Amino acid sequence: MARKVSLRDFQEYLSGRLKTAAQGKGTAAWLGVEAGNEPWLVDLADSGEVVQAPVMMSVPLTQPWFAGIANIRGNLHAVTDFSAFRGGAPTAQNASARLLLVGTKFGANSALLVSRMLGLKNPENFALAAADDAAPAWAAARYTDVNGQVWRKLSVRDLLVDQDFMNIGF
């Protein structure tokens, strides 16, 4: 039987792992997230803090996938609904929805709204799959887990310089 872990304990554990990865210590790890119905991997060193999705201030005359601006402890973050940005259904803002603060390491206050967290993933449990040549550079890498499920790997650096991602206005 699996041990139950409180959300608070998990967030503290994840925060510690994120800080360790940001300092370049510890083993390589990926963070698993779900955007829409698709699983994604993000390098732990490139992912920032994970917070419960707060109320966001909408911004007029922006793309439908731009969820708005969120105030996270006094810092404003531009929030992109990652599922909607990729052409999927908008992310339901429920108890499972999270913001992944991805831009901090790269000097941008940017966050991705995702459906839910899938936890820490060990890269050793994944095999490289054929790249998706039709996908943008930030989404081309694909991996298969031990169950045969295909995961896309997000390149945060490539996403933050993508012109479509940066162009939030109509």
N, C-alpha and C positions, 0 to 999 in steps of 0.2 A: 504494500500500500504506500502510495506517495505521501511524503510529509507535506502538510499544508504550511504555507508561508504567508504571513500577512503582507498586504500591499506595502505597508510602511517598511517592513524588514527588507522586502525585495528592492524597493527604491533606494534604501540606504546601501544595500549590497551593490546595486548597479551603480550608484553614485561613486562608491569607493573604487569599483573597477574602472569607471570612466576616468577618474582622477589618476589612477595608476597608469592607464594606457596613455593619457595625455602627457605624463611625465616620462614616457618611454620605458617603463618598467613592466615586468610581468610578461606573460606569454601573449602571443597574438590571439585576438578574439574578434568575433563579429557580433553585431547586435542584429537580431532578427525582428523585423516589423512586418505588419500586414497593411498594405494600402489597397483599398478595394478588396478584392478576393485574391490578391497576388502576394506571395511572400518575397521579401527583399532582405538583403544582407547589407550591412553598413560596417565598414571598419570601425572598431571601437575607438581607435585613435582619432578618427575623423568625425565621429558622432559627438555631439555635445550632450548637454543635460536632457533628460526626459522629464516632462511635466504633464500633469493632467491638463487637458485642453480647457483653457479659461474662456470666459466670454470675450469675444473679439469685436473690435470696432470695425464696421464695414467701411470701405473706402469707395466713394462713387467713381464712376468712369474707369473701372478696372476690369480685367478679364474675369470671367465667371469662376475660374479656378483660384483666384486670389481671395483667400478667406478673410483677410483683413489684417489689422494691427492688434497685437496682444501685448499687454503690459506684464512683463515677468520681473518681479521684484524691482520695479522702477526703470527697467530698460524696455524700450519698445522694440518689438520684433515683427518683421514682415512675415506673414503666415501664408504659405501655399498649401492648398488642399492637394496632396500628392496624387491621390487617385484621380481627381478631376483634371489636374494638369496633364496626366497621361491619357486623358480621353475617357476615363471611367466615370462611374457614378460618384456624385459628391459624397464625402465622408459624413456619416451620421455623427452628430456631436452628442455622444452618449457617455456613459461611465467608462467605456473601454477606450475611447478616443484619447490620443496623446499628441503632444507636440514634441518633436525631436528638434532641438536647437542645433542646427547643423553649421551655421555660419561663423560661430564664435572663433574657432581656430583660424579661420581665413579672413577675419576682420570684418565680417558682415553680421548684422543682427537679423538672421534669416532662420525661419523654422518651417518644418514640414508637419502638416496635420496628417496623422496616420490612423487607421482603424483600430489597431491594437498592437501591443508589444508581444513578441514571440520569444523573448528572452535572449540570453547569451548563447552563441553558437561557436563551437570549436571548428576552426578551418580544416582540421584533420579528418572531420566527419563528412567532408564534401569532396566531390571530384569535379574537376573543370569540365564543363560541357561546351559544345560548339557555340561560338560567339554568334550573336544575332546581328548580322551585318546591316540589317534594315533599321536597327535601333540607334538612337543618338549615342554619342560617345559615353555619356554618363550612365547608360543602361545596357551596354553591349555585352558585358561579362555575365556569364550564366554558370551556375553550379548545380550539381545534383546531390541530394543528400542520400543517406543510407537506405531510405525508403523509396528512392526513385523520384522524389518530388523535385521539380526544377525551381530554382531560386534565381532571381536576378540580383546582381551586386551593384549597388549604387556607388558611383564615383562622385563624391560630394564636390571635390575640386572642379570636375568637369561640369557638374550641374550648375554651380555658382557662376560660371562664365558663359553658360549657354545663353544665346541671345533671346530665345523664346522664353526662358525662365526669367530673365531680367526685364523683359518687356511686359510689365503688368498692365499698362494702359491700353485703351482701345486705339 
